[in-house]
Amino acid sequence: MGNNELQETWDKLNSTLKQQQRINDKIIKDIIKIKFSNKLKSIIKYEWIGTVFLIVTAIILIKNITVLDTLPLQITAALSLLIMLLLPVLSLTSIYRMKNMNMSSRNCKENVIEYSKRQSRFLIVQKWSVLISPIFMLTIVPPFLKISKGKD
């Protein structure tokens, strides 16, 4: 076997290896995308359930805003409405940013880094939601007591 034949065989093997590497990278990206998508679907489902509940609650509060005749009740209702409308928007926005991440334009390492950044933003929103939830529970009770029982 001459030097030229060895070089040709080496080049063929090298191009085959590069092609195989591209195929493996594509398969890995597809697997990551599928796992990523399935994980987000379950998160999105629960976030939408919470969002619908908060929107229904906000509509009830807005429809009965005239019943809230004192300034403290109006302030707590306004604060409750702000929380009910702001938290779902922030949460769903951060989820959709994770979901709509363009994985095909980056390599695996860059995708993992970008996903980690977006996931940490989502977790920050979730932590704030947990911290704000007790405040929300305290602010929603007085207006709904007034609406349901007519008591301050």
Backbone as CSV, one residue per row, in Angstrom:
resi,resn,N_x,N_y,N_z,CA_x,CA_y,CA_z,C_x,C_y,C_z
1,MET,0.850,-1.171,0.000,0.000,0.000,0.000,0.894,1.231,0.000
2,GLY,0.652,2.099,-1.008,1.485,3.280,-1.132,1.000,4.411,-0.252
3,ASN,1.797,5.446,-0.276,1.498,6.639,0.516,0.193,7.292,0.053
4,ASN,-0.041,7.339,-1.259,-1.259,7.951,-1.795,-2.497,7.141,-1.400
5,GLU,-2.388,5.822,-1.477,-3.512,4.967,-1.107,-3.834,5.114,0.376
6,LEU,-2.806,5.201,1.177,-2.994,5.384,2.617,-3.665,6.732,2.894
7,GLN,-3.242,7.753,2.177,-3.824,9.093,2.347,-5.293,9.093,1.923
8,GLU,-5.617,8.444,0.810,-7.002,8.367,0.330,-7.881,7.618,1.334
9,THR,-7.374,6.497,1.843,-8.124,5.733,2.838,-8.336,6.558,4.101
10,TRP,-7.314,7.267,4.510,-7.407,8.145,5.696,-8.455,9.232,5.474
11,ASP,-8.441,9.866,4.296,-9.409,10.926,3.993,-10.833,10.382,3.973
12,LYS,-11.041,9.185,3.408,-12.371,8.581,3.386,-12.859,8.307,4.805
13,LEU,-11.987,7.736,5.610,-12.356,7.446,6.996,-12.640,8.736,7.769
14,ASN,-11.837,9.741,7.516,-12.004,11.029,8.188,-13.338,11.668,7.807
15,SER,-13.689,11.652,6.524,-14.960,12.249,6.106,-16.137,11.435,6.638
16,THR,-15.998,10.115,6.673,-17.042,9.268,7.242,-17.214,9.549,8.725
17,LEU,-16.121,9.719,9.426,-16.167,10.025,10.856,-16.820,11.385,11.105
18,LYS,-16.480,12.371,10.288,-17.098,13.699,10.448,-18.594,13.639,10.181
19,GLN,-18.976,12.889,9.152,-20.393,12.741,8.839,-21.117,12.037,9.993
20,GLN,-20.509,11.006,10.535,-21.082,10.285,11.660,-21.203,11.195,12.885
21,GLN,-20.218,12.050,13.099,-20.238,12.998,14.220,-21.401,13.974,14.071
22,ARG,-21.633,14.474,12.842,-22.756,15.380,12.593,-24.081,14.683,12.858
23,ILE,-24.187,13.436,12.425,-25.419,12.673,12.661,-25.631,12.465,14.156
24,ASN,-24.568,12.104,14.878,-24.670,11.920,16.337,-25.066,13.210,17.033
25,ASP,-24.484,14.329,16.620,-24.841,15.624,17.208,-26.313,15.933,16.970
26,LYS,-26.795,15.662,15.775,-28.206,15.911,15.462,-29.112,15.024,16.314
27,ILE,-28.750,13.762,16.462,-29.555,12.836,17.280,-29.582,13.308,18.731
28,ILE,-28.438,13.724,19.240,-28.368,14.211,20.623,-29.235,15.459,20.786
29,LYS,-29.156,16.392,19.825,-29.984,17.600,19.887,-31.467,17.254,19.872
30,ASP,-31.846,16.294,19.017,-33.251,15.895,18.942,-33.725,15.262,20.245
31,ILE,-32.897,14.419,20.844,-33.259,13.782,22.122,-33.407,14.836,23.213
32,ILE,-32.463,15.774,23.271,-32.532,16.843,24.274,-33.786,17.678,24.063
33,LYS,-34.096,17.988,22.810,-35.268,18.805,22.504,-36.556,18.091,22.922
34,ILE,-36.633,16.787,22.687,-37.825,16.029,23.066,-37.982,15.986,24.588
35,LYS,-36.903,15.691,25.311,-36.966,15.661,26.780,-37.320,17.041,27.327
36,PHE,-36.717,18.045,26.777,-36.939,19.429,27.157,-38.410,19.792,26.942
37,SER,-38.943,19.432,25.793,-40.328,19.740,25.461,-41.301,19.029,26.395
38,ASN,-41.045,17.753,26.685,-41.932,17.001,27.574,-41.935,17.573,28.987
39,LYS,-40.776,17.971,29.466,-40.687,18.546,30.805,-41.467,19.863,30.885
40,LEU,-41.322,20.680,29.846,-42.013,21.967,29.843,-43.522,21.825,29.701
41,LYS,-43.975,20.809,28.983,-45.418,20.605,28.828,-46.092,20.411,30.172
42,SER,-45.476,19.642,31.055,-46.097,19.422,32.361,-46.077,20.700,33.198
43,ILE,-45.006,21.469,33.108,-44.940,22.739,33.845,-45.988,23.709,33.315
44,ILE,-46.094,23.805,32.002,-47.043,24.736,31.373,-48.475,24.394,31.767
45,LYS,-48.788,23.102,31.825,-50.147,22.683,32.178,-50.547,23.239,33.544
46,TYR,-49.688,23.072,34.529,-50.018,23.544,35.875,-50.013,25.069,35.962
47,GLU,-49.134,25.711,35.238,-49.115,27.170,35.235,-50.401,27.727,34.621
48,TRP,-50.893,27.091,33.565,-52.141,27.551,32.948,-53.335,27.330,33.874
49,ILE,-53.353,26.232,34.586,-54.445,26.003,35.551,-54.450,27.110,36.593
50,GLY,-53.281,27.430,37.141,-53.176,28.521,38.112,-53.552,29.861,37.516
51,THR,-53.160,30.097,36.275,-53.474,31.357,35.605,-54.981,31.506,35.419
52,VAL,-55.643,30.444,34.974,-57.098,30.498,34.790,-57.787,30.770,36.126
53,PHE,-57.346,30.104,37.175,-57.932,30.332,38.500,-57.773,31.797,38.927
54,LEU,-56.583,32.343,38.736,-56.352,33.729,39.136,-57.147,34.709,38.285
55,ILE,-57.292,34.432,37.006,-58.071,35.324,36.143,-59.544,35.296,36.531
56,VAL,-60.072,34.114,36.817,-61.470,34.015,37.264,-61.653,34.779,38.571
57,THR,-60.716,34.611,39.487,-60.776,35.330,40.761,-60.698,36.839,40.537
58,ALA,-59.846,37.272,39.634,-59.724,38.703,39.325,-61.023,39.237,38.730
59,ILE,-61.653,38.460,37.868,-62.924,38.895,37.262,-63.996,39.045,38.333
60,ILE,-64.059,38.094,39.245,-65.035,38.190,40.345,-64.776,39.451,41.168
61,LEU,-63.519,39.707,41.456,-63.165,40.888,42.247,-63.512,42.175,41.502
62,ILE,-63.232,42.221,40.218,-63.522,43.426,39.426,-65.034,43.651,39.313
63,LYS,-65.802,42.579,39.126,-67.260,42.716,39.011,-67.883,43.264,40.294
64,ASN,-67.264,42.958,41.421,-67.823,43.376,42.710,-67.043,44.522,43.345
65,ILE,-66.321,45.257,42.554,-65.486,46.341,43.099,-66.324,47.423,43.772
66,THR,-67.556,47.614,43.348,-68.407,48.655,43.949,-68.815,48.311,45.379
67,VAL,-68.767,47.034,45.745,-69.107,46.607,47.104,-68.024,47.057,48.092
68,LEU,-66.811,47.213,47.598,-65.689,47.589,48.463,-65.737,49.094,48.687
69,ASP,-66.335,49.497,49.804,-66.631,50.903,50.027,-65.625,51.647,50.902
70,THR,-64.687,50.952,51.494,-63.698,51.643,52.327,-62.341,51.633,51.627
71,LEU,-61.510,52.601,51.984,-60.193,52.724,51.364,-59.304,51.498,51.619
72,PRO,-59.239,50.954,52.846,-58.409,49.752,53.048,-58.846,48.567,52.173
73,LEU,-60.162,48.390,52.011,-60.636,47.304,51.146,-60.254,47.551,49.686
74,GLN,-60.342,48.779,49.263,-59.976,49.113,47.879,-58.476,48.926,47.641
75,ILE,-57.673,49.288,48.635,-56.218,49.116,48.501,-55.864,47.632,48.448
76,THR,-56.455,46.840,49.345,-56.145,45.409,49.330,-56.651,44.750,48.046
77,ALA,-57.786,45.207,47.535,-58.297,44.661,46.274,-57.368,45.026,45.116
78,ALA,-56.895,46.265,45.096,-55.981,46.688,44.032,-54.669,45.910,44.100
79,LEU,-54.150,45.733,45.303,-52.920,44.960,45.468,-53.133,43.503,45.045
80,SER,-54.265,42.938,45.415,-54.593,41.565,45.017,-54.699,41.448,43.497
81,LEU,-55.359,42.402,42.867,-55.482,42.378,41.406,-54.118,42.482,40.738
82,LEU,-53.279,43.328,41.258,-51.929,43.468,40.701,-51.172,42.136,40.776
83,ILE,-51.234,41.505,41.920,-50.553,40.218,42.101,-51.173,39.153,41.195
84,MET,-52.509,39.113,41.143,-53.187,38.088,40.334,-52.890,38.213,38.848
85,LEU,-52.644,39.407,38.384,-52.388,39.590,36.963,-50.902,39.581,36.625
86,LEU,-50.065,40.014,37.544,-48.636,40.118,37.265,-47.905,38.767,37.363
87,LEU,-48.174,38.008,38.398,-47.449,36.740,38.589,-47.633,35.740,37.442
88,PRO,-48.854,35.515,36.978,-48.989,34.573,35.851,-48.288,35.054,34.582
89,VAL,-48.332,36.352,34.333,-47.665,36.886,33.141,-46.163,36.649,33.230
90,LEU,-45.579,36.942,34.369,-44.141,36.729,34.542,-43.776,35.252,34.429
91,SER,-44.559,34.411,35.052,-44.272,32.983,35.046,-44.405,32.387,33.642
92,LEU,-45.514,32.681,32.972,-45.722,32.133,31.632,-44.711,32.689,30.634
93,THR,-44.328,33.942,30.793,-43.319,34.523,29.906,-41.991,33.807,30.051
94,SER,-41.586,33.546,31.289,-40.303,32.861,31.481,-40.360,31.419,30.974
95,ILE,-41.501,30.764,31.093,-41.642,29.404,30.566,-41.573,29.419,29.040
96,TYR,-42.285,30.351,28.423,-42.275,30.395,26.962,-40.917,30.802,26.407
97,ARG,-40.158,31.548,27.160,-38.783,31.839,26.725,-37.932,30.571,26.738
98,MET,-38.158,29.725,27.717,-37.435,28.444,27.737,-37.906,27.569,26.580
99,LYS,-39.211,27.542,26.376,-39.784,26.667,25.359,-39.363,27.094,23.951
100,ASN,-39.309,28.363,23.692,-39.023,28.861,22.356,-37.541,29.084,22.100
101,MET,-36.714,28.453,22.878,-35.277,28.562,22.683,-34.878,27.871,21.378
102,ASN,-34.116,28.556,20.541,-33.694,28.002,19.263,-32.471,27.113,19.484
103,MET,-32.693,25.820,19.497,-31.610,24.881,19.778,-30.778,24.548,18.550
104,SER,-31.306,24.759,17.389,-30.596,24.334,16.184,-29.436,25.256,15.816
105,SER,-29.439,26.467,16.322,-28.392,27.416,15.945,-27.145,27.323,16.830
106,ARG,-27.185,26.484,17.871,-26.052,26.372,18.795,-25.613,24.921,18.912
107,ASN,-24.409,24.754,19.462,-23.971,23.389,19.754,-24.537,22.959,21.108
108,CYS,-24.297,21.723,21.484,-24.897,21.169,22.704,-24.501,21.954,23.957
109,LYS,-23.240,22.304,24.054,-22.758,23.018,25.240,-23.438,24.383,25.356
110,GLU,-23.530,25.101,24.252,-24.179,26.416,24.276,-25.661,26.290,24.611
111,ASN,-26.307,25.231,24.100,-27.712,25.002,24.417,-27.917,24.751,25.904
112,VAL,-27.044,23.958,26.485,-27.154,23.671,27.921,-26.961,24.943,28.734
113,ILE,-25.989,25.762,28.345,-25.734,27.014,29.061,-26.926,27.958,28.941
114,GLU,-27.444,28.114,27.724,-28.589,29.005,27.505,-29.828,28.496,28.238
115,TYR,-30.068,27.197,28.180,-31.205,26.620,28.886,-31.069,26.841,30.389
116,SER,-29.866,26.678,30.914,-29.634,26.889,32.349,-29.930,28.327,32.750
117,LYS,-29.543,29.283,31.907,-29.835,30.693,32.193,-31.340,30.938,32.229
118,ARG,-32.025,30.421,31.220,-33.472,30.630,31.155,-34.189,29.901,32.285
119,GLN,-33.689,28.732,32.644,-34.279,27.990,33.747,-34.071,28.724,35.071
120,SER,-32.906,29.310,35.259,-32.663,30.043,36.511,-33.558,31.284,36.585
121,ARG,-33.826,31.932,35.439,-34.767,33.062,35.439,-36.163,32.595,35.839
122,PHE,-36.569,31.449,35.304,-37.869,30.889,35.658,-37.922,30.577,37.151
123,LEU,-36.859,29.996,37.691,-36.834,29.660,39.114,-36.867,30.908,39.988
124,ILE,-36.252,31.980,39.527,-36.318,33.251,40.269,-37.759,33.738,40.325
125,VAL,-38.464,33.663,39.193,-39.877,34.061,39.168,-40.685,33.180,40.112
126,GLN,-40.402,31.889,40.118,-41.120,30.970,41.000,-40.841,31.278,42.475
127,LYS,-39.586,31.599,42.791,-39.253,31.950,44.178,-39.994,33.214,44.606
128,TRP,-40.048,34.202,43.712,-40.781,35.421,44.029,-42.266,35.125,44.208
129,SER,-42.786,34.220,43.416,-44.193,33.839,43.552,-44.458,33.224,44.916
130,VAL,-43.548,32.374,45.349,-43.696,31.756,46.671,-43.616,32.815,47.770
131,LEU,-42.727,33.781,47.611,-42.592,34.838,48.619,-43.801,35.775,48.635
132,ILE,-44.378,36.012,47.477,-45.506,36.944,47.383,-46.829,36.274,47.740
133,SER,-46.904,34.966,47.644,-48.155,34.246,47.916,-48.754,34.530,49.296
134,PRO,-47.975,34.544,50.378,-48.587,34.886,51.673,-49.154,36.310,51.702
135,ILE,-48.468,37.224,51.045,-48.980,38.598,50.961,-50.306,38.594,50.206
136,PHE,-50.344,37.837,49.117,-51.574,37.731,48.336,-52.707,37.154,49.177
137,MET,-52.405,36.114,49.940,-53.448,35.500,50.770,-53.977,36.485,51.800
138,LEU,-53.093,37.306,52.334,-53.541,38.303,53.319,-54.344,39.423,52.672
139,THR,-54.000,39.792,51.446,-54.703,40.906,50.799,-56.008,40.485,50.131
140,ILE,-56.160,39.229,49.799,-57.369,38.785,49.109,-58.518,38.474,50.071
141,VAL,-58.193,38.129,51.298,-59.231,37.729,52.255,-60.205,38.875,52.583
142,PRO,-59.760,40.072,52.968,-60.733,41.118,53.318,-61.700,41.477,52.184
143,PRO,-61.226,41.680,50.940,-62.208,42.000,49.896,-63.208,40.862,49.648
144,PHE,-62.753,39.622,49.684,-63.679,38.530,49.426,-64.627,38.285,50.597
145,LEU,-64.210,38.577,51.806,-65.148,38.511,52.930,-66.247,39.553,52.764
146,LYS,-65.860,40.740,52.349,-66.834,41.812,52.130,-67.781,41.443,50.987
147,ILE,-67.240,40.894,49.917,-68.062,40.519,48.762,-69.005,39.372,49.121
148,SER,-68.509,38.370,49.798,-69.337,37.180,50.055,-70.298,37.350,51.231
149,LYS,-69.857,38.047,52.280,-70.707,38.139,53.477,-71.147,39.557,53.790
150,GLY,-70.593,40.506,53.092,-70.973,41.897,53.353,-70.363,42.455,54.623
151,LYS,-69.306,41.784,55.140,-68.663,42.243,56.375,-67.305,42.846,56.055
152,ASP,-66.917,43.865,56.830,-65.594,44.483,56.670,-64.573,43.690,57.431
